[in-house]
């Protein structure tokens, strides 16, 4: 016998109740944003408390939510269709009676199994929460069979995934964000109704709380319940964890954690609002800062969230012993609730609210003054069609119940008294401030006058001092000038006597000095003459040396020119030798082919010409013929040398360049030679040929060689780093010859198969270049294009699975999907095979589903799943169609079997 257990982890029960829905749901309901008003302003009043334009404002709104199939149902009901069919756009639900007939029901909202928790809250609970914030009572209740997701919808905490938060958590977030912490308050109580006893989940010791009714108003209260003030969301989450840990659950056949009690979360909201505020006029009719006391009001409202225990049938749930008594109690309380709903729906004179404690607690929610939203949860299994039908009919009857909405307001005398005291304190403070400001102004004026007097006195003293100093300077300057005049007069009288006594001595001294100067001048002239003669001699010697040197340079130039001519002639001879060797080997190869042809009795024109750039012709030759050709190229490679062959790629002779690139292309076809070619700079030389030469043959053969090298993963990254994809794109746009385009497409297709260069390949235009080659209608070219697209789609799918890439496929962004769909059923088997693989890889990711459906790719996937020749591709297409919800929905809508 299964024993009753306590729930310890909320997330475990949530996962058992309902499979977690994705946060990115395409249907998002946008509601009008709420604006909080300050405590001192009048609260905005709605003309009608209705939301959504309902014709009856107080009618109970009912939404139905379908749970997706769980693992047990997928196995047991694999061969049976769901018993319900949802039409959310029409807000209808069809319940199948059999394969031919069904019943149709309409609800206020129909939520599919893909509806997110956010959307459920927006359409079911948010209008009720907004009414609670406006002063109305509100109720949100979940009803349904056990295991259909009631607790997941209401009480999921979303600790691991915030998008899975339930109605309780989201409602408290909106309430806290709209309230003012200074004037408003929120309290919470959390109870369970177990075996007709009201128990406190926040205080397990309080396990029998009485229900008290007001004899005048009939309001129901629970005075013994624990109420906790809520200031932030974290406190509320802790209370929910505590309550869920104490709530009673058990393991049944229908649900591994079946709730055995009804849970009631009550949120009491107390808000302060102000109706109006009038200015008081003075005798001069001037508006004063005084205001007439306004009417402070208190709005008390509550939000009740009820998670009902699921109804169950004993023979299905397997309850026995004490669990059987629990099931009886649950079913009796739900039956009493159903009777009350029936009586209210039929406008009966007597409503049996007192038959159960559950109905007594919900008296205000059904037929009272609260705004009520009911969400009924159902499962898809046809085995539980009876329970599903009962749940739907309960919701239909609840939609007929009408409540009389009423705001509960009280006059806040305490708040008015506090406001008057605050206003009086403000007036006293303002008066004191003005008095203090007047005194400060008088003091400031006195200080300013004193400062000006001091400043004038200081300026007068400074001007007087400047005048005194100026007079002293002028007096000293006058005295100095008089002294200078006196000294000048005295010196003039003293010099006259001195000149007369010394005139003869000065004349004798001057004659000696002149003679000495003439002597020094003669010495300098003789030295200058000697230096000029020596300089002339050196010039003569330098001229002789220059003539000898000029003769030697002419001989050197002649010898150098002869050596250069010899080197050029030698280079030309070597090139001719290589060409002759290549032609000789080719003639020998063709002669051997002709001889084998004559010996076997076949015609000579059956052998293809030796064109080393065409890999297709190499594959069509016999095995021994290809071996002979490889031996010929290897012989040429050994005789000439790789570096010499690569140097001929730069030759000015076009014939030499063509033969050299053909030899390099044949060498690159062998994996053993590729490393040597790359290390010797062959890859760089081939890329240079694509960039520099416009000769069609050179570009074709060079592209073929690059395609051969691109089959090696190490070479692929080197090609990308040296701008190879850009050069290949240019060649693809310029070329018109099919063989050249085939080689270019083959090189790009090889690069498309490398995961590491996927992003860089696309950013440098590789995909667009590949799609540009489509203009050539040759099937071999289209085969290479299809191979490249298949390689890219495979690598992109692998990157998405590993989390490296997110978002829509680059192939779809670059416009490849129409060509893919057009050629999905191509007559050429290679093209068709590659396109089918590409379609399967693209379809594996849900972000591509919308574009593939609108582009017609879904029909091709269905054809592949049925008619493809390869079993692996056919199985992959079937798995993809069955795993993507959008494909399944579209096929179901079109009634297509796959």
C-alpha positions in Angstrom: 0.0 0.0 0.0 1.3 3.4 -0.9 1.8 5.6 2.1 1.2 9.3 2.5 4.3 11.4 2.2 5.3 15.0 2.6 6.4 17.1 -0.4 9.9 18.4 0.2 11.0 19.8 -3.2 8.6 21.9 -5.2 10.4 21.5 -8.5 10.0 17.7 -8.4 6.2 17.9 -8.0 6.1 20.5 -10.7 7.9 18.2 -13.2 5.5 15.4 -12.3 2.5 17.6 -12.8 3.2 18.9 -16.2 6.1 18.8 -18.7 7.9 22.1 -18.7 6.9 24.4 -21.6 9.4 26.4 -23.6 9.7 30.1 -22.8 9.9 31.2 -26.5 6.2 30.8 -27.4 5.0 32.5 -30.6 1.7 33.5 -29.0 2.4 36.4 -26.5 -0.4 38.4 -25.1 0.5 42.1 -24.6 -1.5 43.8 -21.8 -1.7 47.5 -21.2 1.1 48.5 -18.8 0.1 49.6 -15.3 1.4 53.0 -13.9 1.8 53.3 -10.2 0.6 56.6 -8.7 2.3 58.4 -5.8 0.6 58.4 -2.4 -0.2 62.0 -2.5 -2.1 61.9 -5.8 -5.6 60.7 -6.6 -5.8 57.1 -7.6 -7.1 56.6 -11.2 -10.6 55.0 -11.2 -11.7 52.7 -14.0 -15.1 53.2 -15.4 -15.7 49.5 -15.3 -13.6 46.8 -13.5 -14.0 44.5 -16.4 -11.1 43.3 -18.5 -11.1 42.1 -22.0 -14.4 43.8 -22.9 -16.6 41.0 -21.4 -20.3 41.7 -21.8 -20.9 40.6 -18.1 -18.3 42.3 -15.9 -18.6 39.9 -13.0 -18.9 36.6 -14.9 -16.5 33.9 -13.9 -13.9 33.6 -16.7 -12.9 30.0 -17.5 -9.8 28.9 -19.5 -8.9 25.4 -20.4 -5.3 24.1 -20.6 -4.2 20.9 -22.2 -1.3 18.9 -20.7 1.1 17.3 -23.2 1.4 13.5 -23.2 3.7 12.1 -20.6 6.1 9.2 -21.0 3.5 6.6 -19.8 0.8 7.9 -22.2 3.2 7.9 -25.1 3.8 4.2 -24.6 0.2 3.2 -23.7 -1.6 5.4 -26.1 0.9 5.4 -29.0 -1.7 3.9 -31.4 -4.6 6.2 -30.3 -5.3 9.8 -31.1 -5.9 12.4 -28.4 -9.4 12.6 -27.1 -9.5 16.4 -27.5 -8.8 18.7 -30.4 -8.1 22.4 -29.6 -9.0 25.3 -31.8 -7.3 28.2 -29.9 -8.0 30.8 -32.6 -11.7 30.1 -32.2 -11.5 29.5 -28.5 -13.1 26.1 -29.0 -12.5 22.6 -27.8 -13.7 19.4 -29.4 -14.1 16.3 -27.3 -14.3 13.2 -29.4 -17.0 10.7 -28.7 -15.7 8.3 -31.3 -13.8 8.3 -34.6 -16.8 10.0 -36.3 -18.5 12.3 -33.8 -17.4 14.9 -31.3 -18.8 17.6 -28.9 -17.7 21.2 -29.3 -17.3 23.6 -26.3 -16.4 27.2 -26.1 -14.3 28.8 -23.4 -12.9 32.3 -22.7 -9.4 31.0 -23.5 -8.1 27.7 -24.9 -4.5 27.0 -24.1 -2.6 24.3 -26.0 0.1 22.1 -24.7 2.6 24.5 -26.1 1.3 27.5 -24.2 4.0 29.1 -22.0 3.6 29.8 -18.3 3.8 33.6 -19.1 0.9 33.3 -21.6 -1.2 31.4 -19.0 -0.6 34.1 -16.4 -1.4 36.9 -18.9 -4.7 35.5 -20.0 -5.9 33.9 -16.8 -4.5 35.6 -13.7 -3.3 39.1 -14.7 -6.7 40.7 -15.1 -7.6 39.4 -11.6 -4.4 40.8 -10.2 -5.0 44.2 -11.7 -8.5 44.2 -10.2 -7.0 43.3 -6.8 -4.7 46.3 -7.1 -7.7 48.5 -7.9 -9.5 47.4 -4.7 -11.5 44.4 -5.7 -11.3 40.9 -4.3 -10.0 38.3 -6.7 -9.8 34.5 -7.0 -7.7 32.3 -9.3 -8.6 28.6 -9.1 -7.3 25.4 -10.8 -9.7 22.5 -11.3 -9.0 19.1 -13.0 -8.2 15.5 -12.8 -5.2 14.4 -10.8 -1.9 14.7 -12.7 -3.1 17.2 -15.3 -0.9 20.1 -14.2 -2.8 22.2 -11.7 0.1 22.6 -9.2 2.5 23.3 -12.1 0.3 26.0 -13.4 -0.2 27.7 -10.0 2.7 27.0 -7.7 5.8 26.3 -9.8 8.7 28.4 -8.4 10.9 28.4 -11.4 14.2 28.1 -9.5 16.0 26.4 -12.3 14.1 28.0 -15.2 12.5 31.4 -14.6 10.2 30.9 -17.6 8.4 28.1 -15.8 7.3 30.3 -12.9 3.7 29.7 -11.9 0.8 32.1 -11.3 1.5 32.5 -7.6 5.1 33.8 -8.2 4.2 36.0 -11.1 1.2 37.5 -9.3 3.3 38.5 -6.3 5.9 40.1 -8.7 3.2 42.3 -10.2 1.7 43.2 -6.9 5.0 44.2 -5.3 6.1 46.3 -8.3 2.8 48.3 -8.2 2.7 49.1 -4.5 4.4 51.8 -2.6 6.5 50.5 0.4 5.8 53.7 2.4 2.0 53.6 2.3 0.9 50.2 1.1 1.3 46.7 2.7 1.0 43.1 1.7 0.4 40.1 4.0 0.2 36.4 3.0 -1.4 33.3 4.6 -1.0 29.8 3.2 -3.4 27.0 4.3 -4.5 23.6 3.2 -7.9 21.9 3.6 -7.1 18.3 4.5 -9.8 15.8 5.5 -12.2 18.7 6.2 -9.8 20.4 8.6 -8.1 23.7 7.8 -4.4 23.5 8.6 -1.7 26.2 8.5 1.1 25.3 6.1 3.3 28.1 7.6 2.8 26.8 11.1 2.1 23.0 11.1 1.3 23.0 14.8 -1.8 25.1 14.0 -3.7 22.1 12.4 -7.4 22.9 13.1 -8.3 26.5 12.3 -12.0 27.4 12.7 -14.0 29.2 10.1 -15.7 32.4 11.3 -18.6 34.0 9.4 -19.8 37.6 10.0 -23.5 37.4 10.7 -24.2 40.7 9.1 -22.1 40.6 5.9 -21.6 36.9 5.6 -17.9 37.4 5.1 -15.7 34.4 6.0 -12.5 34.8 8.0 -9.8 32.6 9.5 -8.6 34.4 12.6 -6.2 31.6 13.6 -4.2 31.7 10.4 -0.6 32.9 10.3 -0.1 36.2 8.4 3.3 37.3 7.2 4.2 40.7 5.9 5.9 40.6 2.4 8.5 43.2 1.5 10.3 41.5 -1.3 10.0 38.6 -3.6 12.6 36.5 -1.9 10.6 36.3 1.4 7.6 35.2 -0.6 9.5 32.4 -2.3 10.8 31.2 1.0 7.2 31.0 2.4 6.1 29.1 -0.7 8.9 26.6 -0.2 8.0 26.2 3.5 4.3 25.7 2.7 4.9 23.2 -0.1 7.2 21.2 2.2 4.4 20.8 4.7 1.7 20.1 2.1 0.5 16.4 2.0 1.1 14.4 -1.1 1.1 10.7 -2.0 2.2 8.3 -4.8 -0.7 6.9 -6.8 -1.0 5.1 -10.2 -2.2 8.4 -11.8 0.5 10.7 -10.3 3.7 10.0 -8.4 3.1 13.1 -6.2 -0.6 13.5 -6.0 -1.8 16.4 -3.8 -4.0 15.1 -1.0 -5.3 18.5 0.1 -6.7 21.7 -1.3 -4.1 24.6 -1.0 -5.3 28.2 -0.4 -2.9 31.1 -0.8 -4.4 34.4 0.4 -2.7 37.7 -0.4 -4.1 40.6 1.5 -3.4 44.0 -0.1 -3.9 47.3 1.8 -3.5 50.5 -0.3 -3.8 54.1 0.6 -5.4 56.4 -2.0 -6.4 60.1 -2.0 -9.6 61.3 -3.7 -9.1 65.0 -4.2 -7.2 68.1 -2.9 -8.5 71.7 -3.1 -6.5 74.9 -2.7 -7.5 77.3 0.1 -7.7 81.0 -1.1 -6.6 84.0 1.0 -8.6 87.3 1.3 -6.8 88.6 -1.7 -7.8 85.5 -3.7 -4.2 84.4 -4.1 -3.6 80.7 -4.1 -1.8 79.7 -0.9 0.3 76.8 -0.1 -2.3 75.6 2.3 -4.6 72.8 1.1 -7.9 71.6 2.2 -7.7 68.2 3.9 -8.6 65.6 1.3 -10.3 62.3 1.8 -7.7 59.6 2.5 -9.1 56.2 1.8 -7.9 52.7 2.5 -8.7 50.0 0.0 -8.5 46.5 1.3 -8.6 43.7 -1.2 -7.4 40.1 -1.3 -6.3 37.6 -3.9 -7.1 34.0 -3.3 -5.2 31.3 -5.3 -6.7 27.9 -4.9 -4.9 24.7 -6.0 -7.6 22.1 -5.7 -6.6 18.5 -5.2 -7.3 16.4 -8.3 -10.4 14.4 -8.7 -9.7 10.6 -9.1 -11.4 7.3 -9.6 -10.5 4.7 -7.1 -10.1 1.8 -9.6 -7.7 3.9 -11.7 -5.6 5.6 -8.9 -5.4 2.4 -6.8 -6.0 4.2 -3.5 -6.6 2.0 -0.5 -6.5 2.2 3.2 -5.9 5.7 4.5 -5.3 7.0 1.0 -8.8 5.8 0.2 -10.2 7.9 2.9 -8.3 10.9 1.6 -9.7 10.3 -1.9 -13.2 10.1 -0.5 -12.8 13.4 1.3 -11.4 15.1 -1.8 -14.2 13.8 -4.1 -16.9 14.9 -1.5 -15.5 18.4 -1.3 -15.3 18.7 -5.1 -18.8 17.3 -5.4 -20.1 19.9 -3.0 -18.3 22.6 -5.0 -20.0 21.2 -8.2 -23.4 21.4 -6.6 -22.9 25.1 -5.6 -21.7 25.9 -9.1 -24.8 24.2 -10.6 -27.1 26.1 -8.2 -25.5 29.4 -9.1 -25.6 28.6 -12.8 -29.3 27.8 -12.6 -30.1 30.9 -10.4 -31.4 28.5 -7.7 -32.9 30.1 -4.6 -30.7 27.9 -2.3 -27.0 27.4 -2.8 -25.6 24.7 -0.5 -22.4 26.6 0.6 -22.5 25.0 4.1 -22.2 21.4 2.8 -18.4 21.6 2.8 -15.6 23.7 4.3 -14.3 24.2 0.8 -17.5 25.8 -0.4 -17.7 28.0 2.7 -14.2 29.3 2.0 -15.1 30.0 -1.7 -18.4 31.7 -0.9 -17.0 35.1 -2.0 -15.4 33.6 -5.1 -18.6 32.2 -6.6 -21.7 34.3 -6.3 -20.0 36.9 -4.1 -18.1 40.1 -4.8 -14.8 38.8 -6.1 -13.5 38.7 -9.7 -12.9 35.0 -10.4 -10.9 33.2 -13.0 -11.0 29.4 -13.3 -8.5 27.3 -15.2 -9.5 23.8 -15.9 -6.7 21.4 -16.7 -7.2 18.3 -18.9 -5.1 15.5 -20.3 -5.0 14.2 -23.9 -5.3 10.5 -23.1 -8.4 8.7 -24.5 -8.3 6.3 -21.5 -9.4 9.2 -19.2 -12.1 10.6 -21.5 -14.7 10.4 -18.8 -12.7 12.5 -16.3 -11.9 15.0 -19.1 -15.6 15.3 -20.0 -16.5 15.9 -16.4 -13.9 18.6 -16.0 -15.0 20.4 -19.2 -18.6 20.3 -18.1 -17.6 21.8 -14.7 -15.9 24.7 -16.5 -19.0 25.2 -18.8 -21.3 25.5 -15.7 -18.8 27.8 -14.0 -18.9 30.2 -16.9 -22.6 30.9 -16.1 -21.9 32.1 -12.6 -22.0 35.9 -12.1 -20.5 37.9 -9.3 -21.3 41.4 -8.1 -18.0 43.2 -8.0 -17.5 45.7 -5.2 -14.6 47.8 -3.9 -14.1 47.8 -0.2 -13.0 51.3 0.9 -12.7 52.8 4.4 -12.1 56.4 5.5 -8.6 56.6 6.9 -8.9 58.9 9.9 -5.4 58.1 11.2 -3.9 58.9 7.9 -5.8 62.2 7.8 -4.6 63.1 11.3 -1.0 62.2 10.3 -1.3 64.4 7.2 -2.6 67.3 9.2 0.2 67.0 11.6 2.7 66.8 8.8 1.1 69.9 7.2 1.2 71.8 10.5 4.8 70.9 11.0 5.6 72.0 7.4 3.9 75.4 8.1 5.9 75.9 11.3 9.1 74.9 9.6 8.3 77.2 6.7 7.6 80.2 9.0 10.9 79.6 10.9 12.7 79.2 7.6 11.3 82.6 6.3 12.2 84.3 9.6 15.7 82.9 9.5 16.0 83.9 5.8 14.9 87.6 6.6 17.5 87.8 9.4 20.2 86.4 7.2 19.4 88.9 4.5 19.7 91.8 6.9 23.0 90.5 8.2 24.2 90.0 4.6 23.3 93.6 3.6 25.2 95.0 6.7 28.2 92.9 5.9 28.2 94.0 2.3 28.1 97.7 3.3 31.0 97.3 5.7 33.0 95.5 3.1 32.4 98.3 0.6 33.5 101.0 3.1 36.7 99.1 3.9 37.4 98.6 0.2 37.0 102.4 -0.6 39.4 103.3 2.3 41.9 100.8 1.0 41.7 102.1 -2.6 42.2 105.7 -1.3 45.3 104.8 0.7 46.8 102.8 -2.2 46.2 105.8 -4.6 47.9 108.2 -2.2 50.9 105.9 -1.8 51.3 105.6 -5.6 51.3 109.4 -6.0 54.0 109.8 -3.3 56.2 107.2 -4.9 55.8 108.8 -8.3 56.9 112.2 -7.0 60.0 110.6 -5.4 61.0 108.9 -8.6 60.7 112.1 -10.6 62.8 114.0 -8.1 65.6 111.3 -8.2 65.5 111.2 -12.0 66.1 115.0 -12.1 69.0 114.9 -9.7 70.6 112.1 -11.8 70.4 114.0 -15.0 72.0 117.1 -13.4 75.0 114.9 -12.1 75.6 113.5 -15.6 75.7 116.9 -17.2 78.2 118.0 -14.6 80.5 115.0 -15.2 80.4 115.5 -19.0 81.5 119.1 -18.7 84.4 118.2 -16.4 85.7 115.5 -18.8 85.6 117.9 -21.8 87.9 120.4 -20.0 90.6 117.7 -18.9 91.1 116.0 -22.4 92.4 119.0 -24.3 95.8 119.2 -22.5 96.6 115.5 -22.7 96.3 115.4 -26.6 98.8 118.1 -27.2 101.6 116.3 -25.2 101.5 112.8 -26.7 101.0 113.4 -30.5 104.6 112.6 -31.7 104.9 109.2 -29.9 101.7 107.9 -31.5 102.9 108.6 -35.1 106.2 106.6 -34.7 104.3 103.5 -33.3 101.9 103.5 -36.2 104.7 103.3 -38.9 106.2 100.1 -37.3 102.9 98.4 -37.2 102.3 99.0 -40.9 105.6 97.5 -41.9 105.0 94.3 -39.9 101.6 93.8 -41.4 103.0 94.0 -45.0 105.6 91.4 -44.1 102.9 88.9 -42.8 100.9 89.5 -46.0 103.8 88.5 -48.2 104.3 85.2 -46.3 100.6 84.3 -46.7 100.8 84.9 -50.5 103.7 82.5 -50.9 101.9 79.8 -48.9 98.7 80.2 -51.0 100.7 79.8 -54.3 102.3 76.5 -53.1 99.0 75.0 -52.1 97.4 75.9 -55.5 100.3 74.1 -57.3 99.9 71.0 -55.2 96.1 71.0 -55.8 96.6 71.2 -59.6 99.0 68.2 -59.5 96.4 66.1 -57.6 93.7 66.9 -60.2 95.9 65.7 -63.0 96.5 62.4 -61.2 92.8 61.9 -60.5 91.9 62.3 -64.2 94.4 59.6 -65.1 93.0 57.2 -62.5 89.4 57.9 -63.8 90.3 56.9 -67.4 91.8 53.6 -66.2 88.7 52.8 -64.1 86.3 53.6 -66.9 88.0 51.1 -69.2 87.7 48.3 -66.5 84.0 49.0 -65.9 83.2 48.6 -69.6 84.8 45.1 -69.6 82.9 44.1 -66.5 79.5 45.2 -68.0 80.2 43.2 -71.1 81.0 40.1 -69.1 77.9 40.5 -66.9 75.7 40.9 -70.0 77.1 37.7 -71.5 76.5 35.8 -68.2 72.9 37.0 -68.1 72.2 36.0 -71.7 73.6 32.6 -70.9 71.4 32.2 -67.8 68.3 33.3 -69.8 69.2 30.9 -72.6 69.7 28.1 -70.0 66.4 28.8 -68.4 64.6 28.6 -71.7 66.3 25.4 -72.6 65.3 23.9 -69.3 61.7 24.9 -69.8 61.8 23.4 -73.3 63.3 20.2 -71.9 60.5 19.9 -69.3 57.9 20.5 -72.0 59.4 18.0 -74.3 59.6 15.4 -71.4 56.0 16.1 -70.5 54.9 15.7 -74.2 57.1 12.6 -74.6 55.5 11.0 -71.5 52.0 12.0 -72.8 52.8 10.5 -76.3 54.1 7.3 -74.7 50.9 7.1 -72.5 48.7 7.6 -75.5 50.6 5.1 -77.5 50.2 2.5 -74.8 46.5 3.3 -74.7 46.3 2.8 -78.5 48.2 -0.4 -78.3 45.9 -1.8 -75.6 42.9 -0.7 -77.6 44.1 -2.5 -80.7 44.9 -5.6 -78.8 41.5 -5.7 -77.2 39.7 -5.1 -80.5 38.1 -1.8 -79.4 38.2 1.5 -81.4 40.9 4.0 -80.6 38.6 6.9 -80.1 37.1 5.2 -77.0 39.9 6.5 -74.8 39.7 10.0 -73.4 42.4 12.5 -74.0 44.8 13.1 -71.2 43.6 16.2 -69.5 45.1 16.3 -66.0 42.7 18.9 -64.8 39.5 16.8 -65.3 39.0 14.5 -62.4 35.9 13.0 -63.9 37.8 11.6 -66.9 40.3 10.1 -64.5 37.6 8.2 -62.8 36.2 6.9 -66.1 39.5 5.3 -67.1 40.4 1.7 -66.4 42.4 1.0 -63.2 45.6 0.0 -65.1 45.4 3.1 -67.3 45.2 5.4 -64.3 48.2 3.6 -62.7 50.2 4.2 -65.9 49.2 7.9 -65.9 50.3 8.2 -62.2 53.5 6.5 -63.0 54.2 8.9 -65.8 53.6 11.9 -63.6 55.7 10.4 -60.8 58.5 9.9 -63.3 58.3 13.5 -64.4 58.2 14.5 -60.7 61.4 12.6 -60.0 63.3 13.7 -63.1 62.5 17.4 -62.8 61.8 18.1 -59.1 58.9 19.8 -57.4 60.5 23.2 -56.9 61.4 23.4 -60.6 57.8 22.5 -61.6 56.4 25.1 -59.3 58.8 27.7 -60.6 57.4 27.2 -64.1 54.0 28.4 -62.9 55.5 31.9 -63.0 56.8 31.5 -66.6 56.0 34.1 -69.2 55.4 31.4 -71.8 51.7 30.5 -71.7 52.3 26.9 -73.0 54.9 26.3 -70.2 52.5 27.7 -67.6 49.6 25.5 -68.8 51.8 22.3 -68.8 53.2 23.1 -65.4 49.8 23.7 -63.8 48.5 20.4 -65.3 51.4 18.5 -63.8 50.8 20.2 -60.3 47.1 19.3 -60.6 47.9 15.6 -61.2 50.4 15.6 -58.4 47.8 17.2 -56.0 45.4 14.3 -56.8 47.6 12.0 -54.8 47.3 12.5 -51.0 51.0 11.6 -50.6 52.1 14.6 -52.6 49.8 17.2 -51.1 51.9 18.0 -48.0 55.1 18.5 -50.2 53.2 20.8 -52.6 51.8 22.9 -49.8 55.2 23.2 -48.0 56.9 24.1 -51.2 54.4 27.0 -51.8 52.4 25.3 -54.4 49.0 26.3 -52.9 50.1 30.0 -52.8 51.2 29.7 -56.5 47.8 28.2 -57.5 45.9 30.9 -55.7 48.1 33.5 -57.5 47.2 31.9 -60.8 43.5 32.4 -60.0 44.1 36.0 -59.1 46.4 37.0 -62.0 45.5 35.1 -65.2 42.3 35.3 -67.2 43.2 32.2 -69.3 40.3 29.8 -69.1 42.5 26.7 -69.2 44.8 28.0 -66.5 41.9 28.9 -64.2 40.1 25.6 -64.8 43.2 23.4 -64.0 44.2 25.6 -61.1 40.7 25.4 -59.6 40.9 21.6 -60.0 44.2 21.4 -58.2 42.9 23.6 -55.4 39.8 21.3 -55.2 42.2 18.3 -54.8 44.2 20.1 -52.0 40.9 21.1 -50.3 40.1 17.5 -49.6 42.7 17.7 -46.8 41.4 19.3 -43.6 44.7 21.0 -42.8 44.9 22.5 -46.3 41.3 23.9 -45.9 42.2 26.2 -43.1 45.3 27.4 -45.1 43.2 28.1 -48.1 40.8 30.2 -46.0 43.6 32.1 -44.3 45.1 33.0 -47.7 41.8 34.4 -49.1 41.1 31.3 -51.2 37.3 31.5 -50.9 37.4 35.1 -52.2 39.4 34.1 -55.2 37.2 31.1 -55.9 34.1 33.4 -55.6 35.7 35.8 -58.2 36.4 32.9 -60.5 32.9 31.6 -60.1 31.4 35.0 -61.1 33.8 35.4 -64.1 33.8 31.9 -65.6 31.3 30.6 -68.1 32.8 27.3 -69.2 31.0 24.4 -67.4 34.2 22.4 -66.6 35.7 25.5 -64.9 32.6 26.1 -62.9 32.5 22.4 -61.9 36.1 22.7 -60.6 35.3 25.9 -58.6 32.1 24.4 -57.2 34.0 21.2 -56.2 36.6 23.3 -54.3 33.9 25.3 -52.4 32.0 22.1 -51.7 35.1 20.5 -50.1 35.5 23.6 -47.9 31.9 23.4 -46.8 32.6 20.2 -45.0 34.8 21.7 -42.3 33.2 22.7 -39.0 36.0 25.1 -38.0 35.7 27.4 -41.0 31.9 27.4 -41.3 31.3 30.9 -40.1 34.3 32.4 -42.0 33.2 30.6 -45.2 29.8 32.1 -45.0 31.0 35.6 -44.1 33.4 35.7 -47.0 30.5 34.9 -49.5 31.1 31.2 -50.1 27.5 30.2 -50.0 26.4 33.0 -52.3 29.2 32.1 -54.7 28.0 28.5 -54.7 24.4 29.6 -55.4 25.7 32.0 -58.2 27.1 29.0 -60.1 23.5 27.7 -60.4 23.2 29.8 -63.6 25.1 27.0 -65.4 22.6 24.3 -66.2 25.1 21.4 -66.5 24.2 18.5 -64.3 27.8 17.9 -63.2 28.0 21.5 -61.9 24.7 21.2 -60.1 25.9 17.9 -58.5 28.9 19.8 -56.9 26.6 22.6 -55.8 24.2 20.1 -54.1 27.2 18.4 -52.4 28.4 21.7 -51.0 25.0 22.6 -49.7 24.6 19.1 -48.1 28.1 19.4 -46.5 27.3 22.9 -45.1 23.9 21.9 -43.8 25.4 18.9 -42.0 28.2 21.0 -40.4 25.7 23.7 -39.4 23.3 21.1 -37.8 26.3 19.7 -35.8 27.2 23.2 -34.6 23.6 23.9 -33.5 23.4 20.6 -31.6 26.7 21.4 -29.8 25.4 24.9 -28.9 28.1 26.7 -31.0 25.5 28.3 -33.3 22.0 29.5 -32.7 19.3 31.0 -34.8 18.1 30.4 -38.3 20.2 28.5 -40.9 22.6 30.6 -43.0 21.4 28.7 -46.1 17.9 30.1 -45.5 19.3 33.6 -44.9 21.3 33.5 -48.1 18.3 32.3 -50.2 19.3 28.7 -50.9 15.9 27.2 -49.8 14.0 27.8 -53.1 16.7 26.1 -55.1 16.9 23.2 -52.7 13.1 22.7 -52.9 13.2 23.0 -56.7 15.9 20.3 -57.1 14.8 18.0 -54.3 13.2 15.6 -56.8 15.9 16.1 -59.6 16.3 13.4 -62.2 20.0 13.1 -61.4 20.5 10.7 -58.6 23.6 12.4 -57.0 21.8 15.8 -57.0 18.7 14.3 -55.5 20.6 12.4 -52.8 22.6 15.5 -51.7 19.5 17.7 -51.6 17.5 15.1 -49.6 20.3 15.0 -47.0 20.4 18.8 -46.9 16.7 19.1 -46.3 16.8 16.5 -43.5 19.6 18.4 -41.7 17.8 21.8 -42.1 14.6 20.3 -40.7 16.2 19.0 -37.6 16.1 22.5 -36.0 12.8 24.1 -35.0 13.9 27.6 -35.9 13.9 26.7 -39.6 10.5 25.1 -39.5 8.4 28.2 -40.3 10.5 29.1 -43.4 10.5 25.5 -44.6 6.7 25.3 -44.3 6.2 28.5 -46.1 8.8 27.6 -48.8 7.2 24.2 -49.6 10.0 22.1 -48.1 7.5 20.2 -45.8 6.0 18.5 -48.8 9.4 17.4 -50.0 10.2 16.0 -46.5 7.0 14.0 -46.6 7.9 12.7 -50.1 11.4 11.7 -48.8 9.9 9.9 -45.8 7.9 7.8 -48.3 9.7 7.5 -51.6 13.5 7.9 -50.9 15.5 5.0 -52.2 17.9 5.1 -49.3 16.6 3.7 -46.0 18.8 5.9 -43.8 17.6 9.1 -45.4 14.0 7.9 -45.3 14.2 7.1 -41.6 15.9 10.5 -40.8 13.0 12.3 -42.6 10.4 10.4 -40.6 12.2 11.1 -37.3 12.4 14.8 -38.1 8.7 15.1 -39.0 7.7 13.4 -35.8 10.0 15.4 -33.5 9.3 19.0 -34.7 6.0 20.3 -33.2 5.4 22.8 -35.9 5.7 20.1 -38.6 3.3 17.9 -36.6 0.8 20.7 -36.2 0.9 21.6 -39.9 0.5 18.0 -41.0 -2.3 17.6 -38.6 -4.0 20.7 -39.9 -3.6 19.4 -43.5 -4.6 15.9 -42.5 -1.5 14.3 -44.0 -0.3 10.9 -42.8 3.4 10.3 -42.9 
